[in-house]
Amino acid sequence: MGKLMVAAGAAFLLAVGSGGAFAEEMRGKISDIDVEVGAVTLDTGETFFLSEDVDIDALEIGESVTVEFEDGDDGDLIATWIEPAN
């Protein structure tokens, strides 16, 4: 039983500490939309590349939004969803 608990704990730490993709959130106003590249820049200066789940046509410059994002493999910020900020 003790070996099972150690193995389960090690597996958990490996999964959590492996630098896997964990979503974060950021709020701001959209200051630029690049349809050709598929990216949105907020007034905070961060640029997010949009996943296929985000409809770029539904976004407007000046709109206050909340962006859920993950760090991409190459260091880019990948928006997994964007919705109006409350």
Secondary structure, DSSP 8 states (H G I E B T S, - for coil): -HHHHHHHHHHHHHHHHT-----EEEEEEEEEEETTTTEEEETTS-EEEE-TTS-GGG--TT-EEEEEEEE-TTS-EEEEEEEE--
